Amino acid sequence: MAKSVDEKFSTVIQKNTFYFSNASFEEKYEGYINSLKETLLIVKNRIETEGLKKEIFEWLLADKSNGLRALLALTGFSNEYLKRLTTIIRIKNDQELIKLVYKNKWCKDEDTDNIHEWTDTEISNLIQKNEYFRKGLVNLFFEGASIPFLVETIPLFELKKLSISKLKFEIPEMLDTLIRYKEKGSYAGQKEKNPETVISKILKKLSITSESGDLKELISNAYDSKRTMDFIIPNKKNPIIIIESSFLSTTSSGQGDKSKTEISIDALIKEHYPKARFIGFVDGIGWYVRKSDLRRMVTAYEDVFTFHKDELERFENLLVETFKK
């Protein structure tokens, strides 16, 4: 016999577990956390006895299975961010950076048109097999914040973690790590972290109006295919420039679908707003390492910009030329 709504409601209220807890998993994971702590205590004792030396951290990476995780925990640098940074190092040929990380000793010539992000396993294996990769990683945490290319590329919030002061176990720096870890979600969610605010700032500087949302003709004629537009300049009633922004710092399986969607949107705009220019801001390492999806993506737009300062100047010039009258 089926239960009544009140009975089902009562079950959820009276038998609510509040927080799911798998006891065996919790115990196992607590062991992992404790192993990281003990590993870092060993490192701390060695530094107090021998002084701060790169060799201690090279030993950490080579001899401890959780060495990289321990180093990341100490500095607050995330595993995902390290993978992104490793990809950038493989791609770029900045001579000072190459020298710092011994790139020529562990990175074979790669086809940058088909580069893929290394997995955790690939990175772990290289740490074990190649001493220069280990040395390069240690150098990155000791001296990374002094490399001009990284200073220009990595946000200051993350760059601060590549500091020799993080490796000394000093209380102020450990507090800094704790605070940055605690505030990372809030930091990432700030409006100013959205690249689209840069576009808004340029529009405001030039006193050009814009709207976002759905275009009337697409609602009426292609409701199932339309999508919300990021910038409609100067307004929905009379769009002259339509902008879509896609900044991806990670790769995803949905990038191919996104590029297909943009191509279909381009066709709709050409049909219903033939006088409007459809342009895209497409940027981030997520697109750089998925070049087949990127190539499809850019075919949707009349022109494409990135958030590089040169490209922002070019975009500003486009606006000035378009609206100078």
Buried (B, 14 or more C-beta within 10 A) or exposed (E): EEEEEEEEEEEEEEEEEEEEEEEEEEEEEEEEEEBBEEBBEBBBEBBEEEEBBBEBBBBBBEEBEBBBBBBBBBBBBBEEBBBBBBBBBBBBEBEEBBEBBBBEEBBEEEEEEEBEBBEEEEBBEBBBEBBBBBBBBBBBBBBBBEBEBBEEBBEEEBBBBBBBEBBBBEEEBBEBBEEBEEEBEEBEEEEEEBBBEBBBEBBEEEEBEBBEEBBBBBEEEBEEEBBEBBBBBBEBEEBBBBBBBBBBEEBEEEBBEBBBBBBBBBEBBEEBBEEBBBBBBBBBBBBBBBBEBBEBBBEBBBEBBBBEEEBBEEBBEBBEEEBEE
